[in-house]
Amino acid sequence: MTVQLVLNALPGAYAVTRRAPDMPVPDWAQGEGLVSITQASDETSILCREDRVPGTEQCSGGWRAVQVSNLVDLDVPGVVLSAVQPISQAGLGVFVTSTFDRDYLLVRAAEDVAAQIAWIRAGHHYCDGKVTYRLAVPSDGEALAQVHFETWQETYAKIAPPEVRLALNLAHRTRYWQARLETDAQTLVAEAGGRIIGLCALSGHAAEVDHLYVLKAARGAGVGAHLLQLARSFSANVGNTQVTLAVVKENTQAIGFYAAQGGHVVAEKQDKGPLWKSDNLIFGWPVAKQASTG
């Protein structure tokens, strides 16, 4: 049984500490964040924020935690499996603990983005603060068209020919996205306050980023950078070793952004149109290969 989950990221890094079973629970275990204490006949295990654990303790640090925000009864089947299975299939490790109401999952900080895209590809929603990341669905067509239209018109107001800007109107973008989403399962969206604020669409077996747009009001908070990180992990997740993106040469702001995100120009090409024969730089990012989730 697969359950669609909402996964809320918890701030900070976590550690799991092993202590002898006869040792008392130390004062440093208590404090902000998730705390879980498990006592067994051969050990006591303490999960808490890593910055509180003394260096003298035997511990495993560097974990990031997410809360399964779905409220379900203790005996509802499939909740933990739905959260753990995508991580396992992606070849990642996971630590699970639960309270009466909720389940919590911890993954290695170095594998955090890979875990996020594994959950997102499985149809779950990943919430990092006020922004939720998920896959687009057909009903998102009009909202994606609005983001695409607003950001493209703003970006290319002084770059694209006037007739091109007139042709690529909101109705054109709406038709495009409604048609694309009928068969597309490779568009990532960022959502805040119930509104889509950014998108990142992949094609070519997730080897190419076709579109990466963030509304002007939402820029500066790392949304675009995170969408690009997720896209790179998505591409690796399906077996690619590189993801590429084309940007118009005159779009210096975007070029600066992609360079700051570690991209390198790997080629140049002219977009053949049909509306605009623009000259483009092709940025590339190597991606670390992961196990495929199919």
Rosetta blueprint (number, residue, H / E / L):
1 M L
2 T L
3 V L
4 Q L
5 L L
6 V E
7 L E
8 N E
9 A E
10 L L
11 P L
12 G L
13 A L
14 Y E
15 A E
16 V E
17 T E
18 R E
19 R E
20 A L
21 P L
22 D L
23 M L
24 P L
25 V L
26 P L
27 D H
28 W H
29 A H
30 Q L
31 G L
32 E L
33 G L
34 L L
35 V L
36 S E
37 I E
38 T E
39 Q E
40 A L
41 S L
42 D L
43 E L
44 T E
45 S E
46 I E
47 L E
48 C E
49 R E
50 E H
51 D H
52 R H
53 V L
54 P L
55 G L
56 T L
57 E L
58 Q E
59 C E
60 S E
61 G E
62 G E
63 W E
64 R E
65 A E
66 V E
67 Q E
68 V E
69 S L
70 N L
71 L L
72 V L
73 D L
74 L L
75 D L
76 V L
77 P L
78 G L
79 V H
80 V H
81 L H
82 S H
83 A H
84 V H
85 Q H
86 P H
87 I H
88 S H
89 Q H
90 A L
91 G L
92 L L
93 G L
94 V L
95 F E
96 V E
97 T E
98 S E
99 T L
100 F L
101 D L
102 R L
103 D E
104 Y E
105 L E
106 L E
107 V E
108 R E
109 A H
110 A H
111 E H
112 D H
113 V H
114 A H
115 A H
116 Q H
117 I H
118 A H
119 W H
120 I H
121 R H
122 A L
123 G L
124 H L
125 H E
126 Y E
127 C E
128 D E
129 G L
130 K L
131 V E
132 T E
133 Y E
134 R E
135 L E
136 A L
137 V L
138 P H
139 S H
140 D H
141 G H
142 E H
143 A H
144 L H
145 A H
146 Q H
147 V H
148 H H
149 F H
150 E H
151 T H
152 W H
153 Q H
154 E H
155 T H
156 Y L
157 A L
158 K L
159 I L
160 A L
161 P L
162 P H
163 E H
164 V H
165 R H
166 L H
167 A H
168 L L
169 N L
170 L H
171 A H
172 H H
173 R H
174 T H
175 R H
176 Y H
177 W H
178 Q H
179 A H
180 R H
181 L H
182 E H
183 T H
184 D L
185 A L
186 Q L
187 T E
188 L E
189 V E
190 A E
191 E E
192 A E
193 G L
194 G L
195 R E
196 I E
197 I E
198 G E
199 L E
200 C E
201 A E
202 L E
203 S E
204 G L
205 H L
206 A L
207 A L
208 E E
209 V E
210 D E
211 H E
212 L E
213 Y E
214 V E
215 L L
216 K H
217 A H
218 A H
219 R L
220 G L
221 A L
222 G L
223 V H
224 G H
225 A H
226 H H
227 L H
228 L H
229 Q H
230 L H
231 A H
232 R H
233 S H
234 F H
235 S H
236 A H
237 N H
238 V L
239 G L
240 N L
241 T L
242 Q E
243 V E
244 T E
245 L E
246 A E
247 V E
248 V E
249 K L
250 E L
251 N L
252 T H
253 Q H
254 A H
255 I H
256 G H
257 F H
258 Y H
259 A H
260 A H
261 Q L
262 G L
263 G L
264 H E
265 V E
266 V E
267 A E
268 E E
269 K E
270 Q E
271 D L
272 K L
273 G L
274 P L
275 L L
276 W L
277 K L
278 S L
279 D E
280 N E
281 L E
282 I E
283 F E
284 G E
285 W E
286 P E
287 V L
288 A L
289 K L
290 Q L
291 A L
292 S L
293 T L
294 G L
